[in-house]
Amino acid sequence: MHSEYNYKPYCTKTRHHGFCRALLHPCLALLCRYIGALGVRVICDNIPGLVNKQRQLCQQHPDLMQSVGEGAGEWIRECQHQFRHHRWNCSTLDRDHSVFGRIMLRSSREAAFVYAISSAGVVYAITRACSQGELKICNCDPHKRGRARDDRGNFDWGGCSDHVNFGIKFAKAFVDAREKTVRDARALMNLHNNRCGRMAVKRFMKLECKCHGISGSCELRTCWLAMSDFRKTGDYLRKKYNTAIEVTMNQDGTGFAVPKKALRKVTKSDLVYVESSPDYCLMDKVAGSLGTAGRICNKSSHGPDGCEIMCCGRGYDTMRVWRITQCECKFRWCCAVECKDCEEVADVHSCKAPKHANWRDHT
């Protein structure tokens, strides 16, 4: 059985096609703490899979690299949250150097989502670090000064506006650098989805204000721009995954062509993919699919988490479990909530394994 939340930090040398996995790794934060002692060049030269442009940025801005590494766990968890009820659940592999396994070698809509959410994660992590004063190169957005106007009237810029444009600029320079060294359909796909992820963060910037005046009358307002919770970005990109468009590279290699059966053209906000997804029902060593054997399913659901869909028609096993929950909770003045521990019995359903549960091996 593989867990729906089986992401664990680990340190290893990694290389991901089109994306530097090492620098999106939580343990980069540990590496960056040693930069002062070992030297920036030593650390950056020993992270595998970087192109020259990425090594230069790493050497010039080690503190930014640390922020990227620390933000990696956040977007991986978001990916796993978005797909927790689906056959492919953004699983990470503890002993696989590529983190997600061979799934990312395929130019599928799952790869499209991972590139978009990880690119968004870089923007989010860098922008947040800027606002929190953790980076020397940036701070609050310096352009949000003076007076401005919204649908409620005039206001003064104040506080600390998140400098999302800086986060986008750095993410574009660093993340896109490797894709620009080649010209093929996968690189073009990755660049497009990277941009979609970056702009998704900016899409959910919100204006927050503080009122001034007699009794909080809001005669005067001081406002700033802030990023929304990363969950909004995840929800948005999940919807884009649902409507992702299959494409091919056009003849001159500068853009996409869509099949005649496509109902619409590709826009900048669409996720795109080149290859169809593998069958996630069964373990497949070549495709990297973990299968759904042992996955928990919902017997009463008709959605993707339902046993019929999740188990791919193979049926499910039922196990009765006892668990302790809090019940009969009462509010006590003042100020506590007291609960009893109650034992309840529940049936847990999990997908049956196929009759031949070994890895498919097409080699």
N, C-alpha and C positions, 0 to 999 in steps of 0.2 A: 504494500500500500504506500503510495506517495502522498505526502502531506500537501494540503492546500496552501500552507504557509511554511514552506520548508527552506526559506532563504536563510543562510547562515554566513556571517562574515568569515572570510578565510583569506590567506595571503598566498598567492601563486603567480607565476609568470603567465600572463594571458595575452592572447591576440584574437581579436574578433574582426572578421571581414568587414572592412568599411568603418570600423569604430574601435577606438582604443579602449578595450575593456579594462585594462589595468588602471586607467585614470578615472574610471567610473566605479572604482572598487572602494568599499569602506576602509580597507586597510591602507589605502593611500594616505589617510590621515596619520597613520603611524609612521609611514615612510617620511612624510613631510616634517615630522618632529625631529628627524635625524638629519635634515638637510643642513642645519647649521653646523653640525659636527663633521659630516662627511663631505659637504660641499654640494651645491646645486647640480653642477655638471655630472658628478658621479651618479647621483640619483636618477636624473633625467636620461642619461646615456644608457642606463640599465633597465629602463622600462621598455619591454619589447613591443614591437608593432608600431612605433611612432615614425612618422615621416619627419623630414628635416624641419618643416614649419612648426610641427607640434613640439619637437624637442626644443626649439628656440623659445617658444612660448612658455614651456615648462621651466626652462632655465631662467627666463626673465621674470616669471611670476609664480614662484613656488607656493605662495600663500593662496593664490587662486586655485592651484591644483589641489591643495588640501580641501578647500571648500567644495570642489567638484567631487572629490572622493567621499567626503562626509555626506554629500547629498545623494549619493548613489543608492543607499539603502532606502531612501524615501521613495524614489520613483519605482524601484523594484517592488516594494510593498504595495504601491498604488497599482502597478500592473497586476499583481496577484489579487488585489481586492476586486478589480474590474472583471477578472475572469475566474473568480472563485467558484462560480456555479457552472462552468463550462468544461467541455471535454479537454481542451487545452487551457490550463490554468496558470500559465506563465511560470511553470515550475522551474526551479533552479536545481542544479545537480551538484551535490556536495563534493564529488570527486572528479568532476569534469572541468577541465581548465577553461572551457569557453563559457562557463556559468549556465547558459541556457541549453547547451548541447548543440547537436547538429541541426536543430530546428532553424537556427539563424543562417545556415548556409543556403537555405531555400528562400527565394525572393517572393515570399508569400505575404498575405495580409497580416499575419502574426508578426513577421519581421518588420513590416511597415509600422505597426503599432509600437513595437519596441523601440525602433529608431525615433519615432515621434515623441514618445513619452520620455525617453532618455535625454533627448535634446531639450525638451521642456524642463526636465529636471536640472540640467546644467544651468539654464537661464534662471530658474527659481533659486538655486543654491547660491549662485554668484550675486544675484540682485539682493537677496536677503543678507548675505555677508557684507555687502556694501553698506546697507542701511544700518547694520549693527556695528559698524565701525571696525570690522575685523580685517579690512584690506587697506593697504596703503594707497593703492592706485585709484580708489573710488570712495564715494561717500553717498550722501543723499543727492537726489537729482538737482543739479545747480540751475537748471532752466526753469524750475517752478518757483519764480519770484515775482513780486509785484501783485497786481490785481488781475482778476479774471471774472468770468461770468458763466453761470449755468442756468438751468431752467427755473431755479429759485431766486435768481438775482445775482448781484455782485458778491464777491468774496475776496479775501486776501490769501495768497499762498503763504503757508507757514508750516511748522512742524518739519517732518522728514518725509519727503516723497520718495518712494522706491525708484531707484535709477534703473528701470527695466531695460532701457535702451542700451545701457552699458552691458548688462547681462546678455542681451541679444547679440551685441557686437562681438563680445568675447566668444560666446558659444558658436557663432558662425565662423569665426576665424579658426578656432581650435577643432571643433567637431567636423567641419566641412573639409579641413585641410587634406585629409587622406583621400576623400572621394575625388578631389580635383586632380589627383595624380593619374587617374585612369579615365577612359571615356568608353563606358559600356552601359548597358541598360540598368545593371544593378547600381552602379555609381549614380546614375541619373535619378533612379528611384530613391536612393538614400538621401541625396541632396534635397529632393522635393519634400520627403517626409520629415527630414530634419527641420526644414523651414516651417512646415505646418506645425510642428511641435513648439518651435520658438514663438511663433505668433500667437499660439493658443494661450500662452501665459499673459501676453500683453492684452489679449481680448478681454480678460477678466479683471483688468485693473479697475479699482473702484475709488470714488471720491469720498473721503471721510472728512467730516467737519466738526469743529467745536464752536458752540454758540457763545457770543458775548453780548452783554446788554443787561438791562434791569430784569431781574428774576428769570434769566435765561431766555429772554425774548427773541434771541437770534437776530437782533437788529444788525449785528456785525458777525461775520463768520470767518474763521481761519480754517483753511482746508489743505489737504495733502492727498496725493495719490498713493494707494497701497495695493499690493497684490492680494488677490483673494486666496482662500485656502486652496492648496494644490488639488484637492478632491474635485473642484470645479473643472480644472484642466483635464484631469483624468476622465471625468464624466463626458466632457466634450469630445475628447479624442476617442473614447469608447464608441460614441455615436458615429464618429467618422470612420471607425473600423467597420461598423455595420454596413456603411454605404461606400466602402472603398471601391475603387474602379480598377479593373484589370487593364493594363496598357502594354504597348510595345514601344521601342524607341523608333523615332521617325528616321527617314533615310539619311538625313544630314547629321544625325546624332545630337541634335540640339533640343529636342523636346519629345513629346509623347504622341503616339497615335493610338486611337481606341478602336476596338472591333466594331464592325457595322452594327452588331446587335446591341451595343451600348446605348443606353437611353439618354445620356447627357455627356457633355464635354467635361474635361478635367479643369477644375478651378484650383487656385492657389491653396484653398483650404481643404481640399480633398486628399485623403490618403490614397496612394496608388501602390499596386503590386504587379508583378510580372508573371509569377507562377501560381498555380492553384495550390491550396493547402493540402498537406498529407492527410491520410485517414488517421485521426487521433483515437479511434476506437481500440486499436491493437498496438502492442509494442512493435516498433519497427526500428531496428538498429541503424539502418541506413538513413532513414528520414529523421531519426531522433525522437520519434513519438514514444511517450511513456505508456500509452494506453490508458484505459479507465478501470482496469481491474482493481478492486479494492477501494475505489472512490466512494465516498458517502453520497447517497442520493436521497431525494425527497419523494416518498411514495405517492403523496397526494398532489404533487405538482405536475402540470402539463407543460412546463417550461423546460429550458435546457438543463436545469438541475433535477428534473424528474427522473425517476428510475428507468423509464422506458427509453428516454433519449440518452441520458448519461451512460447507461449500460449497453447501448447499441443493440437492444433486443436480446441480450444474453441472459437476462434475468438478474435477480439480486438475492443476497443472503440477508437474513434478519437475525439480529442479536439483541437480546434483552439486557439492558444495563440499569443499574441503580445509581442514582446520583443525589447529592445533597444540594438543595436550593434554599434560598431565604424565603420565608412565607409569613403570613399574618403580621405584617409590619405595621407598627403604630408609632405615631408621633408623640413624643414626650416633651412636655413643657419644662424648661426650655434648655436646650434646643438639640434634641437627638431623635433619631429614628431607631427603634428597637425591633428586631426581627427574630423569629424562631428558625431553627434549622429543620427543614422537612425533607424526608426521603421520598423520592418519586421514582417510579419505574417508567422507562421509555424504551421503545423499539428503535434500533438504529439499523438502517438498511445500507448495504454496500454492494457494489457491482460484482457479479461473478466473473471469474477469469474465463477466457475462452478455453475450449477443450484442449487446444495446443497452445500453451501459454508462453512458449519460448520466444526469444527475439526472432523476428523475421530477419533473414540474412539473404540478401539478393546477390551477394558476391559469389 
